[in-house]
Amino acid sequence: MGAQDTQVRDLVIVGSGPAGLTAALYAARANLKPLLVGGYQFGGQLMLTTDVENYPGFPQGIQGPEMMELFKQQAARFGTDIVEKDVEKVDFSQRPFQLWVDGQHITAKCVIVATGASAKWLNIESEKRLQGKGVSACATCDGFFFRGKEVAVVGGGDTAMEEATFLTRFATKVTVIHRREEFKASRIMLDRARANPRIGFLPNTEVTEVLGKDKVEGLRLVRHAQGNPQSQMHMGHKVEQWDMPAEGLFLAIGHQPNTRFLEGQLDLNAVGYIKVHNFTRTSVEGVFAAGDVQDPRYRQAVTAAGAGCMAALDAEKWLEEQAH
Ligand SMILES: Cc1cc2nc3c(=O)[nH]c(=O)nc-3n(C[C@H](O)[C@H](O)[C@H](O)COP(=O)(O)OP(=O)(O)OC[C@H]3O[C@@H](n4cnc5c(N)ncnc54)[C@H](O)[C@@H]3O)c2cc1C
């Protein structure tokens, strides 16, 4: 894409995770000459991980970044134009659609949004450094690596209970750490976790540091007196600090879909996921969505890639209908 991308593109795909790159592969092979605007953080969430062992076709597993490089090569091989920048703004109120990328303006008959979601992290330096080395935001993806080990889950909602329960298939002990006294999880999920002898609970507790140089070896924790940790600290209440051994830390404090640039343009749910109907259609005809940006449930590379394929086939059919 040059400064003068004056042509009306048939299809622009936004996002470069498994969903966007699979959509690009299918669209390019259908001769739609798609433009993929993949974001500054090209490759999506798998760039943050090491071993991916559950993507079919790689019996020995593959490193996340290596897999995304292969996805990119395959999409490019069939003629996808790739730009590694963010879409800043869109106007879907009329057709053709308008998108703005780094101050430049793109026009498209059809758009697939595949901008994924970002896991929420604690935002402490040691957590970032040990991502993929014992710190994870996906128990389904990484639980298997913690057979016979002690791990911790941070969070207090249904996801945290689900992940903790799932992790007991592998880990000898799972400690749920939650910064409040009360858990937000539904009664049934909480009861199930509480009944599991391998799960322990640390309410009113926060992780302040992940210990270990090249892998997780423990957690530094602080326990507040019961109540809101922030206000207790400010009121000068005493806090207790200690180190707990752990070889894994799983964050289960939610995900943020990357849809801020779509606000007011597409129907989003209360937390910002794109609402889809009829498989991959959004509230705007001619705009399709695929992957984690519309899927708070499965959140897997293979489901995102599958959804990318679906969106490309839906977009292709829709463009064909418009031509007649
Ligand atoms: C640590 C970790 C480990 C994981 N391990 C596994 C695993 O082993 N197996 C598995 O199946 N799944 C795993 N997952 C989940 C998997 O990564 C996701 O389900 C999958 O990547 C979702 O794909 P996606 O294409 O929908 O979105 P993403 O991978 O989130 O990609 C979205 C892309 O869109 C781009 N983007 C965002 N906003 C814009 C914008 N405005 N303009 C342009 N581009 C934009 C982003 O930069 C990103 O590149 C893991 C996730 C994490 C966080």
PDBQT file of the ligand as one rigid body, heavy atoms in Angstrom, charges set to zero:
ROOT
HETATM    1  C1  LIG A 401       0.157 -16.613  26.147  1.00  0.00    +0.000 C 
HETATM    2  C2  LIG A 401      -0.840 -17.253  25.204  1.00  0.00    +0.000 A 
HETATM    3  C3  LIG A 401      -0.643 -18.574  24.807  1.00  0.00    +0.000 A 
HETATM    4  C4  LIG A 401      -1.545 -19.164  23.948  1.00  0.00    +0.000 A 
HETATM    5  N1  LIG A 401      -1.316 -20.458  23.550  1.00  0.00    +0.000 NA
HETATM    6  C5  LIG A 401      -2.181 -21.044  22.706  1.00  0.00    +0.000 A 
HETATM    7  C6  LIG A 401      -1.973 -22.385  22.266  1.00  0.00    +0.000 A 
HETATM    8  O1  LIG A 401      -1.011 -23.050  22.667  1.00  0.00    +0.000 OA
HETATM    9  N2  LIG A 401      -2.893 -22.925  21.413  1.00  0.00    +0.000 N 
HETATM   10  C7  LIG A 401      -3.985 -22.224  20.965  1.00  0.00    +0.000 A 
HETATM   11  O2  LIG A 401      -4.766 -22.755  20.183  1.00  0.00    +0.000 OA
HETATM   12  N3  LIG A 401      -4.207 -20.964  21.368  1.00  0.00    +0.000 NA
HETATM   13  C8  LIG A 401      -3.344 -20.355  22.218  1.00  0.00    +0.000 A 
HETATM   14  N4  LIG A 401      -3.584 -19.081  22.650  1.00  0.00    +0.000 N 
HETATM   15  C9  LIG A 401      -4.790 -18.395  22.169  1.00  0.00    +0.000 C 
HETATM   16  C10 LIG A 401      -4.574 -17.907  20.729  1.00  0.00    +0.000 C 
HETATM   17  O3  LIG A 401      -3.374 -17.192  20.673  1.00  0.00    +0.000 OA
HETATM   18  C11 LIG A 401      -5.739 -17.042  20.283  1.00  0.00    +0.000 C 
HETATM   19  O4  LIG A 401      -6.955 -17.741  20.425  1.00  0.00    +0.000 OA
HETATM   20  C12 LIG A 401      -5.575 -16.656  18.815  1.00  0.00    +0.000 C 
HETATM   21  O5  LIG A 401      -4.328 -16.024  18.605  1.00  0.00    +0.000 OA
HETATM   22  C13 LIG A 401      -6.697 -15.731  18.352  1.00  0.00    +0.000 C 
HETATM   23  O6  LIG A 401      -6.451 -15.379  17.046  1.00  0.00    +0.000 OA
HETATM   24  P1  LIG A 401      -7.050 -14.070  16.378  1.00  0.00    +0.000 P 
HETATM   25  O7  LIG A 401      -6.567 -14.084  14.983  1.00  0.00    +0.000 OA
HETATM   26  O8  LIG A 401      -8.507 -14.022  16.599  1.00  0.00    +0.000 OA
HETATM   27  O9  LIG A 401      -6.465 -12.828  17.177  1.00  0.00    +0.000 OA
HETATM   28  P2  LIG A 401      -5.025 -12.415  17.721  1.00  0.00    +0.000 P 
HETATM   29  O10 LIG A 401      -4.067 -13.546  17.751  1.00  0.00    +0.000 OA
HETATM   30  O11 LIG A 401      -5.311 -11.702  18.991  1.00  0.00    +0.000 OA
HETATM   31  O12 LIG A 401      -4.502 -11.376  16.629  1.00  0.00    +0.000 OA
HETATM   32  C14 LIG A 401      -5.123 -10.154  16.429  1.00  0.00    +0.000 C 
HETATM   33  C15 LIG A 401      -4.210  -9.248  15.629  1.00  0.00    +0.000 C 
HETATM   34  O13 LIG A 401      -4.890  -8.046  15.297  1.00  0.00    +0.000 OA
HETATM   35  C16 LIG A 401      -4.012  -6.959  15.415  1.00  0.00    +0.000 C 
HETATM   36  N5  LIG A 401      -4.757  -5.730  15.647  1.00  0.00    +0.000 N 
HETATM   37  C17 LIG A 401      -5.404  -5.328  16.776  1.00  0.00    +0.000 A 
HETATM   38  N6  LIG A 401      -5.944  -4.119  16.605  1.00  0.00    +0.000 NA
HETATM   39  C18 LIG A 401      -5.632  -3.739  15.331  1.00  0.00    +0.000 A 
HETATM   40  C19 LIG A 401      -5.900  -2.569  14.560  1.00  0.00    +0.000 A 
HETATM   41  N7  LIG A 401      -6.599  -1.548  15.044  1.00  0.00    +0.000 N 
HETATM   42  N8  LIG A 401      -5.419  -2.520  13.290  1.00  0.00    +0.000 NA
HETATM   43  C20 LIG A 401      -4.707  -3.551  12.768  1.00  0.00    +0.000 A 
HETATM   44  N9  LIG A 401      -4.441  -4.677  13.456  1.00  0.00    +0.000 NA
HETATM   45  C21 LIG A 401      -4.885  -4.765  14.732  1.00  0.00    +0.000 A 
HETATM   46  C22 LIG A 401      -3.124  -7.327  16.590  1.00  0.00    +0.000 C 
HETATM   47  O14 LIG A 401      -1.908  -6.623  16.509  1.00  0.00    +0.000 OA
HETATM   48  C23 LIG A 401      -2.947  -8.818  16.353  1.00  0.00    +0.000 C 
HETATM   49  O15 LIG A 401      -1.856  -9.020  15.519  1.00  0.00    +0.000 OA
HETATM   50  C24 LIG A 401      -2.681 -18.444  23.493  1.00  0.00    +0.000 A 
HETATM   51  C25 LIG A 401      -2.884 -17.118  23.889  1.00  0.00    +0.000 A 
HETATM   52  C26 LIG A 401      -1.961 -16.514  24.736  1.00  0.00    +0.000 A 
HETATM   53  C27 LIG A 401      -2.180 -15.082  25.154  1.00  0.00    +0.000 C 
ENDROOT
TORSDOF 0
